[in-house]
Amino acid sequence: MRRTIARYTVKPGQEEHNAQLVRAVYRELAELAPAGFTYATYRLHDGRTFVHVAEQEDDTPGPLGGLGAFHEFQRAIGERCEWGPIVGNAERIGRFGD
């Protein structure tokens, strides 16, 4: 299983715009319903830091790159961000429950 985590902090005033772009990605994922792929996004306590966690069961490319909403999300990410994004693979050490 391949896990990718992205973390970034948006500039003040960009929080809701960023969240709207992320929600559009989830709407498109719901329509596509890709097998073997899970995706979660978290907004941290400061309200401006976002963490995305993508998990692909095999080594095939995940579906995000083929989504129009994801391309729109990425289009101006550098302009929205105060810090990051930092993207990398992650190793799961443990997990409990669903």
TIVO-751908 format. One record per residue: residue in one letter; x, y, z of N, C-alpha, C in turn. Coordinates in pm, 1 decimal. Layout:
+------+----------+----------+----------+----------+----------+----------+----------+----------+----------+
: rest :     n.c1 :     n.c2 :     n.c3 :    ca.c1 :    ca.c2 :    ca.c3 :     c.c1 :     c.c2 :     c.c3 :
+------+----------+----------+----------+----------+----------+----------+----------+----------+----------+
:    A :        X :        Y :        Z :        X :        Y :        Z :        X :        Y :        Z :
...
+------+----------+----------+----------+----------+----------+----------+----------+----------+----------+
This chain:
+------+----------+----------+----------+----------+----------+----------+----------+----------+----------+
: rest :     n.c1 :     n.c2 :     n.c3 :    ca.c1 :    ca.c2 :    ca.c3 :     c.c1 :     c.c2 :     c.c3 :
+------+----------+----------+----------+----------+----------+----------+----------+----------+----------+
:    M :     83.8 :   -117.5 :      0.0 :      0.0 :      0.0 :      0.0 :     88.4 :    123.9 :      0.0 :
:    R :     52.3 :    217.9 :    -80.2 :    125.3 :    344.5 :    -87.6 :     43.7 :    453.9 :    -18.9 :
:    R :    109.1 :    526.4 :     70.6 :     45.7 :    638.3 :    141.7 :    120.7 :    766.4 :    110.3 :
:    T :     46.5 :    868.7 :     79.9 :    104.5 :    999.5 :     53.4 :     36.7 :   1100.8 :    143.5 :
:    I :    118.3 :   1186.1 :    205.1 :     64.9 :   1290.3 :    293.1 :    112.3 :   1425.5 :    242.5 :
:    A :     19.1 :   1520.1 :    238.4 :     51.3 :   1658.3 :    202.1 :      7.6 :   1748.2 :    316.5 :
:    R :     93.3 :   1844.2 :    349.9 :     62.3 :   1937.0 :    458.6 :    101.3 :   2077.1 :    414.5 :
:    Y :     13.6 :   2173.3 :    445.3 :     40.0 :   2312.1 :    409.3 :    -46.0 :   2403.9 :    495.8 :
:    T :     -8.0 :   2530.1 :    500.2 :    -83.4 :   2632.2 :    571.8 :   -121.4 :   2740.4 :    472.1 :
:    V :   -250.9 :   2769.5 :    466.2 :   -296.7 :   2873.3 :    374.6 :   -283.9 :   3010.5 :    439.4 :
:    K :   -280.1 :   3112.1 :    355.8 :   -272.3 :   3250.5 :    403.0 :   -403.5 :   3288.4 :    471.9 :
:    P :   -399.1 :   3382.7 :    564.8 :   -522.7 :   3429.1 :    627.2 :   -621.2 :   3475.1 :    519.6 :
:    G :   -746.2 :   3435.0 :    537.5 :   -850.4 :   3469.7 :    442.5 :   -870.1 :   3367.5 :    332.3 :
:    Q :   -782.6 :   3267.8 :    324.0 :   -792.2 :   3164.1 :    219.8 :   -850.5 :   3032.1 :    271.9 :
:    E :   -882.8 :   3028.1 :    400.0 :   -925.8 :   2903.0 :    462.7 :  -1050.0 :   2843.1 :    395.4 :
:    E :  -1154.6 :   2922.0 :    380.8 :  -1279.4 :   2868.8 :    325.5 :  -1269.0 :   2842.6 :    176.3 :
:    H :  -1197.6 :   2926.8 :    105.1 :  -1177.8 :   2903.1 :    -38.0 :  -1106.1 :   2770.0 :    -58.9 :
:    N :  -1002.5 :   2745.4 :     18.8 :   -929.7 :   2619.1 :      9.2 :  -1021.2 :   2501.7 :     43.0 :
:    A :  -1099.5 :   2515.3 :    149.1 :  -1190.8 :   2407.9 :    189.4 :  -1293.6 :   2380.2 :     78.9 :
:    Q :  -1341.3 :   2482.5 :     11.6 :  -1436.0 :   2463.4 :    -98.8 :  -1372.2 :   2385.8 :   -213.1 :
:    L :  -1248.1 :   2419.1 :   -245.8 :  -1177.4 :   2346.6 :   -350.9 :  -1158.4 :   2199.7 :   -313.3 :
:    V :  -1127.5 :   2173.9 :   -186.5 :  -1110.1 :   2035.9 :   -138.9 :  -1242.7 :   1961.0 :   -147.2 :
:    R :  -1351.4 :   2025.5 :   -107.4 :  -1483.0 :   1959.8 :   -112.8 :  -1520.4 :   1923.1 :   -256.1 :
:    A :  -1481.3 :   2004.4 :   -351.8 :  -1508.9 :   1973.8 :   -492.4 :  -1436.1 :   1846.0 :   -535.2 :
:    V :  -1315.9 :   1825.3 :   -483.5 :  -1242.1 :   1701.6 :   -512.5 :  -1320.3 :   1581.9 :   -457.8 :
:    Y :  -1374.2 :   1594.7 :   -337.3 :  -1450.2 :   1484.8 :   -278.2 :  -1578.6 :   1456.4 :   -355.4 :
:    R :  -1642.9 :   1559.4 :   -406.1 :  -1763.4 :   1537.1 :   -487.0 :  -1729.3 :   1456.4 :   -612.0 :
:    E :  -1618.5 :   1491.1 :   -677.1 :  -1578.1 :   1418.3 :   -797.2 :  -1534.7 :   1275.4 :   -762.8 :
:    L :  -1464.8 :   1257.8 :   -651.5 :  -1427.8 :   1122.4 :   -608.7 :  -1552.1 :   1037.2 :   -581.6 :
:    A :  -1654.9 :   1097.0 :   -522.2 :  -1778.3 :   1023.3 :   -492.7 :  -1844.0 :    974.5 :   -621.7 :
:    E :  -1838.9 :   1054.4 :   -726.8 :  -1894.9 :   1014.1 :   -856.0 :  -1813.0 :    901.4 :   -918.7 :
:    L :  -1682.1 :    910.7 :   -907.1 :  -1592.0 :    813.3 :   -968.2 :  -1585.2 :    682.9 :   -888.2 :
:    A :  -1589.2 :    693.2 :   -756.0 :  -1581.2 :    579.2 :   -663.7 :  -1466.6 :    484.5 :   -698.6 :
:    P :  -1342.5 :    533.7 :   -696.2 :  -1229.4 :    448.8 :   -734.5 :  -1204.1 :    337.5 :   -632.3 :
:    A :  -1187.2 :    217.4 :   -682.3 :  -1159.7 :    102.7 :   -595.0 :  -1015.6 :    108.8 :   -546.0 :
:    G :   -995.0 :     65.8 :   -423.0 :   -860.1 :     56.6 :   -368.4 :   -797.4 :    188.2 :   -332.3 :
:    F :   -877.5 :    293.4 :   -321.8 :   -824.6 :    426.9 :   -292.4 :   -903.3 :    488.3 :   -178.3 :
:    T :   -830.7 :    541.4 :    -80.0 :   -894.7 :    618.4 :     26.9 :   -825.2 :    753.0 :     36.3 :
:    Y :   -901.0 :    851.4 :     81.4 :   -850.4 :    988.0 :     86.3 :   -916.8 :   1058.7 :    202.7 :
:    A :   -839.4 :   1130.2 :    279.8 :   -892.4 :   1205.7 :    392.9 :   -821.2 :   1339.5 :    399.8 :
:    T :   -894.8 :   1441.6 :    437.8 :   -837.8 :   1575.3 :    456.1 :   -878.0 :   1626.2 :    593.1 :
:    Y :   -782.2 :   1686.4 :    662.4 :   -804.1 :   1740.2 :    795.9 :   -762.4 :   1886.6 :    798.0 :
:    R :   -840.5 :   1967.9 :    868.9 :   -800.5 :   2105.8 :    897.1 :   -758.6 :   2107.0 :   1043.3 :
:    L :   -637.5 :   2151.5 :   1069.8 :   -584.3 :   2146.8 :   1205.8 :   -637.5 :   2260.6 :   1291.5 :
:    H :   -602.6 :   2257.1 :   1418.7 :   -655.9 :   2347.1 :   1520.2 :   -638.8 :   2495.0 :   1488.5 :
:    D :   -537.5 :   2531.3 :   1411.4 :   -517.1 :   2673.9 :   1380.9 :   -614.2 :   2723.8 :   1274.8 :
:    G :   -687.1 :   2632.8 :   1210.2 :   -786.1 :   2670.3 :   1110.3 :   -728.4 :   2696.0 :    972.1 :
:    R :   -596.9 :   2700.9 :    960.3 :   -533.0 :   2732.6 :    832.4 :   -441.5 :   2623.4 :    781.0 :
:    T :   -410.5 :   2524.5 :    864.1 :   -322.9 :   2416.0 :    822.7 :   -407.7 :   2295.5 :    782.9 :
:    F :   -378.9 :   2243.9 :    664.0 :   -451.8 :   2129.8 :    608.9 :   -356.1 :   2013.1 :    591.4 :
:    V :   -408.2 :   1893.4 :    615.9 :   -332.8 :   1770.5 :    595.9 :   -419.5 :   1677.6 :    511.7 :
:    H :   -362.0 :   1629.0 :    401.8 :   -430.5 :   1535.0 :    313.3 :   -357.5 :   1401.7 :    322.2 :
:    V :   -433.6 :   1293.2 :    333.6 :   -376.3 :   1159.7 :    340.7 :   -442.0 :   1074.3 :    232.0 :
:    A :   -362.2 :   1029.3 :    135.2 :   -411.1 :    943.7 :     27.1 :   -349.5 :    805.7 :     43.1 :
:    E :   -430.9 :    702.6 :     26.8 :   -382.7 :    564.9 :     33.9 :   -429.4 :    489.7 :    -89.5 :
:    Q :   -332.9 :    430.3 :   -159.5 :   -360.1 :    350.2 :   -278.6 :   -318.4 :    207.5 :   -248.2 :
:    E :   -408.8 :    110.7 :   -267.5 :   -381.0 :    -28.9 :   -231.7 :   -265.6 :    -90.5 :   -308.8 :
:    D :   -245.9 :    -48.8 :   -432.0 :   -138.9 :   -108.2 :   -512.8 :    -49.1 :      2.5 :   -567.0 :
:    D :     36.5 :    -31.8 :   -658.8 :    131.6 :     65.7 :   -712.3 :     80.1 :    141.2 :   -833.8 :
:    T :    -46.7 :    123.2 :   -867.9 :   -101.8 :    197.7 :   -980.5 :   -118.6 :    344.2 :   -940.1 :
:    P :   -118.0 :    433.1 :  -1037.2 :   -139.1 :    574.4 :  -1003.8 :   -277.5 :    594.5 :   -942.1 :
:    G :   -285.5 :    677.1 :   -841.8 :   -414.3 :    707.9 :   -781.0 :   -498.5 :    793.2 :   -874.5 :
:    P :   -624.3 :    809.5 :   -842.8 :   -716.3 :    879.1 :   -932.1 :   -707.7 :   1031.4 :   -929.3 :
:    L :   -640.2 :   1089.0 :   -831.7 :   -643.1 :   1234.3 :   -816.6 :   -594.9 :   1307.5 :   -941.1 :
:    G :   -490.0 :   1258.6 :  -1003.1 :   -433.7 :   1324.9 :  -1119.4 :   -528.3 :   1335.9 :  -1236.6 :
:    G :   -631.4 :   1252.3 :  -1239.3 :   -729.0 :   1255.6 :  -1347.8 :   -852.8 :   1336.9 :  -1318.7 :
:    L :   -858.1 :   1399.6 :  -1202.9 :   -977.5 :   1475.1 :  -1163.9 :   -963.8 :   1623.1 :  -1199.2 :
:    G :  -1064.8 :   1676.1 :  -1265.6 :  -1066.9 :   1818.7 :  -1296.5 :  -1064.2 :   1904.3 :  -1170.2 :
:    A :  -1137.8 :   1861.2 :  -1067.6 :  -1142.3 :   1936.9 :   -942.3 :  -1006.5 :   1939.4 :   -873.7 :
:    F :   -931.4 :   1830.5 :   -886.0 :   -798.7 :   1827.6 :   -824.8 :   -703.3 :   1920.7 :   -899.8 :
:    H :   -714.7 :   1926.0 :  -1031.1 :   -632.8 :   2019.8 :  -1108.9 :   -665.9 :   2164.1 :  -1070.7 :
:    E :   -794.3 :   2191.9 :  -1049.5 :   -835.1 :   2326.2 :  -1007.3 :   -780.1 :   2356.4 :   -867.9 :
:    F :   -784.2 :   2258.4 :   -778.3 :   -728.8 :   2274.4 :   -643.9 :   -579.8 :   2306.7 :   -651.0 :
:    Q :   -505.9 :   2237.5 :   -737.0 :   -361.2 :   2256.5 :   -746.6 :   -322.0 :   2384.1 :   -821.2 :
:    R :   -410.7 :   2433.5 :   -906.2 :   -376.5 :   2541.5 :   -997.7 :   -310.6 :   2660.8 :   -928.3 :
:    A :   -364.3 :   2709.0 :   -821.1 :   -309.9 :   2827.9 :   -754.6 :   -271.3 :   2799.7 :   -609.9 :
:    I :   -233.5 :   2676.1 :   -580.7 :   -200.5 :   2640.3 :   -442.3 :    -87.0 :   2726.3 :   -387.8 :
:    G :     11.9 :   2755.9 :   -470.0 :    123.6 :   2838.2 :   -424.6 :     80.9 :   2977.7 :   -383.5 :
:    E :    -19.9 :   3031.1 :   -450.2 :    -71.5 :   3164.2 :   -416.4 :   -153.8 :   3160.7 :   -289.0 :
:    R :   -220.4 :   3047.6 :   -261.4 :   -303.0 :   3036.3 :   -140.5 :   -220.3 :   3007.2 :    -16.2 :
:    C :   -101.2 :   2948.4 :    -36.1 :    -24.2 :   2898.4 :     78.6 :     70.3 :   3002.0 :    137.6 :
:    E :     74.3 :   2999.9 :    268.1 :    174.3 :   3074.8 :    343.7 :    297.3 :   2985.8 :    363.7 :
:    W :    272.6 :   2855.4 :    374.4 :    377.9 :   2757.5 :    397.8 :    340.9 :   2627.8 :    327.1 :
:    G :    437.9 :   2569.6 :    258.2 :    417.2 :   2442.6 :    190.9 :    358.6 :   2462.3 :     52.4 :
:    P :    306.5 :   2359.4 :     -6.3 :    282.5 :   2227.5 :     50.5 :    407.6 :   2139.2 :     51.9 :
:    I :    413.6 :   2056.5 :    152.2 :    515.5 :   1953.2 :    164.2 :    444.1 :   1820.9 :    139.0 :
:    V :    491.4 :   1744.5 :     41.4 :    427.1 :   1619.1 :      2.6 :    530.4 :   1507.7 :      9.4 :
:    G :    490.8 :   1395.7 :     66.5 :    582.1 :   1282.3 :     73.0 :    510.2 :   1153.7 :    107.5 :
:    N :    580.2 :   1044.6 :     91.6 :    526.6 :    914.7 :    128.3 :    534.0 :    897.5 :    279.6 :
:    A :    448.7 :    810.2 :    331.3 :    443.2 :    788.4 :    475.6 :    433.7 :    640.1 :    505.0 :
:    E :    496.4 :    599.5 :    612.8 :    488.8 :    462.0 :    660.5 :    394.1 :    455.8 :    778.2 :
:    R :    298.4 :    365.2 :    771.9 :    206.1 :    349.4 :    883.7 :    274.8 :    268.9 :    992.7 :
:    I :    276.2 :    322.2 :   1112.5 :    332.4 :    254.2 :   1228.0 :    224.1 :    175.2 :   1300.1 :
:    G :    104.1 :    229.2 :   1303.8 :     -7.0 :    161.4 :   1368.8 :   -137.8 :    226.1 :   1331.2 :
:    R :   -246.3 :    152.7 :   1354.3 :   -379.9 :    204.8 :   1328.5 :   -476.3 :    119.4 :   1408.0 :
:    F :   -577.9 :    184.5 :   1463.0 :   -679.4 :    112.3 :   1538.4 :   -814.4 :    150.0 :   1480.6 :
:    G :   -899.8 :     54.1 :   1456.1 :  -1036.0 :     79.1 :   1409.6 :  -1040.6 :    111.5 :   1261.1 :
:    D :  -1161.6 :    152.8 :   1219.6 :  -1181.4 :    182.6 :   1076.7 :  -1123.4 :    311.8 :   1039.8 :
+------+----------+----------+----------+----------+----------+----------+----------+----------+----------+
